Amino acid sequence: MIGKIKKGLSQPVVKRMMVYALTDGLSKAVPFLIMPIIALYLKPAEFGIASNYMVYTNMVGAFIGLGTQSYFSVDYYRTDIKNRAKLLTNLVAINLVIMLIASIVILLTSGYIKNFFVIGLEFQLLGSLMMFFSAFTDLFVIYLRMEEKLKQYSRFQLMTSLSSALLSLVFITVFLMSWEGRVYALFLSNLILFIIAAIAFAKKDLLKFKYDKAMVKDALKFGIPLLPHRLSTWIRSGFDRLVITKKQGINATGIYSFGSNISNAVTLFVNSFSAAFTPYVYKQLKIGEDEIEKDFGIKKKIVKTCYLATLIFGVLLVVSYILLALFIQLCFDSSYKDAILYMPFFFVSIFFGFIYNIVSMFVFYSKKTKFLGIFTMTIAIVQAASVIPLVNWFGTMGAAYSLLVGSFLKAFIIIIYSQKVYPMPWLSNSKSYA
C-alpha cells in the first residue's frame, strides 16, 4: 500500500497538482488573512455593495471573455507552435472588440444598471475595462499551464493575490475609501497584471497579430454557444444577491455574500485540480486519438483519477466547514456570524460544481458545446425563477435553497450530456462503454 502511495505521488500530474494546490492555497490564504482587518472597516451593507460590483463584473466578463480561455486550452496542442501567436492574438482581438461594444451598451443603459447593482457609471466602465484585462491575463495563465511552467505560474498567481490584497488594505484601511477602495484595488491590480502578462507574451514573440478569419470564426463558433453557459453561471451565483438586495436589503446581501466568499476557500482544490489535470487530460486524449490501441487504457486511468479526486474533495469539504465556521466565530465581528447558517448549502453546491468541472472537460474537448449553453441556461432560469418566491417565503435562506437545487441539476445534466458527446468508461471495464 505504501509503495502504491509513493508511486502515485511520483506521477507528474500529481506533482503538478501539489504545486498548484500549494500556490492556490497561499493565494487564497492572503485574502483570508486580511478579511478580519477589512471587516473592521466595512459594514455588512458596504460589503454588500462590493459584492454587487463583483456580480456586475462577472456578468460583463461573461460577454468579454466569450469562452476564449477555454478555446485557447482546447486548441493549444492542436495548433502548430508557429501558429500559436496567431491563435493568441486573434482571441485577444475578440475580447477587445467585445469590450468596446460592451462599453457603448453600458453608456446607453447606465441608469438601469445602477438601479439593479447600486453602482454608478464610473464603476460600470471601470468594470468593463477591468474584465478585458482579466480576460487577457486568463489567457496568460492558460499559457503557463499548457506549457507546464510551474514556477512562473506560481509566481504570477501569488502576485495576483498579493497585489489585490495589499492594494485593498491600503485603499480601505489607510485612505478609508470603503467599498470604493476595493473596486479601485481590483482595477489597479488587474492593470498591473495585464502589463506583466503583455510583456511576458511579447518576450516570447506571441503578440504578432495576423487576422485569421477561419480561426476567429471557429473561436466564435466555440464561444458563442458557451455564452448562455457563462451567463447561467452568473445567474446562479449573482442573481440571488440582486434579489436579496431588493427583498431583504443590502445588509442581508453583505452577510450572505460574506458566507459565500468564506466557503469559496475550498475551491482552491478545484482550481488546483483543474489547473493540473485539464492539460494532462487533453494531452492524453490526443495521444489516444493518435494511438487507438492505447485509447481505452488512457480513458480508464483518467476515470479512476476523477473518482479518487471526488472522494478526497468530499472529505475535504466536511473538514473545511468545521474549521471555517470556527474561524468566523473567533475572528469576525458578531454582525457577520449569521453567515455560518448559509455555509452548508454553499459547500454542497461547491461539491456539485466540482463534479460539473470534471465532467465538462470532455464536453469542451469534443467542441460540441452547442447544447451545453441551452442546458445550463435553462437550469439557471429555473433557479432564478425560484429564488424570488423562495426569498419571499424563507427570507435570505430561500436563496441558499435555490442555489442547492440548481447546482444539483447542473451536475446531473452535464453527466448525461458529456457521456453522449464524448463517452468515457465511467461504469464499465469493457471497451464497449459508449
GIMOSUL-V513678 format. One record per helix or strand. SS is the DSSP state (~ for helix, > for strand). FROM is the first residue (numbers start at 1). LEN is the number of residues. If there is no record, write none. Layout:
SS FROM LEN
SS FROM LEN
This chain:
~ 2 8
~ 12 30
~ 44 22
~ 68 8
~ 81 37
~ 121 26
~ 150 25
~ 178 26
~ 213 35
~ 250 41
~ 292 40
~ 334 33
~ 370 25
~ 397 25
